Amino acid sequence: MAKAIWNGTVIAESDRTVEVEGNRYFPLDAVRREHLVPSDTRTTCSWKGVASYYTLDVAGERNPDAAWFYPSPKGAAARIEGHVAFWRGVEVTA
């Protein structure tokens, strides 16, 4: 079972993750949404499309733009639609 942990708290946990380019994407229903704060940050990947970000908020501590997702991924990345990935100090275990 894969987990995403930050600030001592499990943010996501699932056995249905998808790995793309070394990043593990968790299904949105496996993510504790109370820790996600929408961000205005957007980036573009040539083959996945436009990514949106969340800031993590755990026990009053914030980790800006530490989670990302593709709301409308391009065809080649369709399998990560509805999934969230983590970075910036978030520990992801398999």
Phi and psi in degrees as a GROMACS rama.xvg file:
@    title "Ramachandran Plot"
@    xaxis  label "Phi"
@    yaxis  label "Psi"
@TYPE xy
-81.4433  145.79  ALA-2
-135.648  148.628  LYS-3
-117.413  122.368  ALA-4
-126.339  132.389  ILE-5
-143.959  137.983  TRP-6
56.0366  36.6039  ASN-7
76.629  9.21395  GLY-8
-122.599  136.379  THR-9
-75.4236  118.133  VAL-10
-90.0943  -36.0726  ILE-11
-148.278  149.917  ALA-12
-153.66  124.757  GLU-13
-163.856  154.014  SER-14
-105.863  14.5094  ASP-15
-120.429  37.5289  ARG-16
-79.2585  163.194  THR-17
-124.248  130.915  VAL-18
-102.95  127.385  GLU-19
-137.839  125.598  VAL-20
51.1668  40.0178  GLU-21
79.4268  1.83066  GLY-22
-107.606  137.661  ASN-23
-96.594  120.349  ARG-24
-99.56  127.107  TYR-25
-97.6763  139.373  PHE-26
-60.8463  141.794  PRO-27
-57.4874  -32.4725  LEU-28
-72.2421  -6.43211  ASP-29
-101.916  2.89183  ALA-30
-103.072  135.122  VAL-31
-77.9948  94.3749  ARG-32
-64.0347  -19.6528  ARG-33
-64.3105  -14.8954  GLU-34
-97.1672  0.34922  HIS-35
-102.561  126.497  LEU-36
-117.371  120.277  VAL-37
-56.4797  142.921  PRO-38
-117.756  155.637  SER-39
-85.0357  -4.70591  ASP-40
-68.0937  137.589  THR-41
-138.122  142.54  ARG-42
-134.906  163.75  THR-43
-124.273  132.139  THR-44
-110.125  135.205  CYS-45
-59.6139  -32.2708  SER-46
-109.955  -15.808  TRP-47
-99.4179  -28.7855  LYS-48
110.31  -151.786  GLY-49
-93.8967  126.154  VAL-50
-98.0047  141.893  ALA-51
-110.597  159.812  SER-52
-127.147  158.501  TYR-53
-124.046  146.081  TYR-54
-92.9307  137.3  THR-55
-86.0235  141.47  LEU-56
-132.433  111.807  ASP-57
-132.629  119.594  VAL-58
52.6981  39.5515  ALA-59
82.0029  -4.81498  GLY-60
-95.4517  138.922  GLU-61
-117.094  143.059  ARG-62
-126.149  95.4201  ASN-63
-61.4456  134.24  PRO-64
52.5906  36.366  ASP-65
-85.638  -3.93844  ALA-66
-133.548  143.571  ALA-67
-139.925  159.313  TRP-68
-154.209  162.783  PHE-69
-113.346  102.533  TYR-70
-62.9262  -33.6999  PRO-71
-138.354  73.3539  SER-72
-65.204  152.634  PRO-73
-66.1337  163.642  LYS-74
-49.3758  -42.551  GLY-75
-66.4584  -20.0225  ALA-76
-111.959  17.5943  ALA-77
-53.6637  -29.7726  ALA-78
-70.1362  -11.8944  ARG-79
-99.1821  3.86375  ILE-80
-61.969  135.057  GLU-81
78.0141  16.9609  GLY-82
-123.888  155.549  HIS-83
-127.489  138.308  VAL-84
-117.221  163.551  ALA-85
-132.186  155.023  PHE-86
-158.731  -159.857  TRP-87
54.8416  53.4276  ARG-88
90.7053  -1.14945  GLY-89
-79.0269  125.678  VAL-90
-83.7728  121.406  GLU-91
-112.95  119.783  VAL-92
-112.333  150.622  THR-93
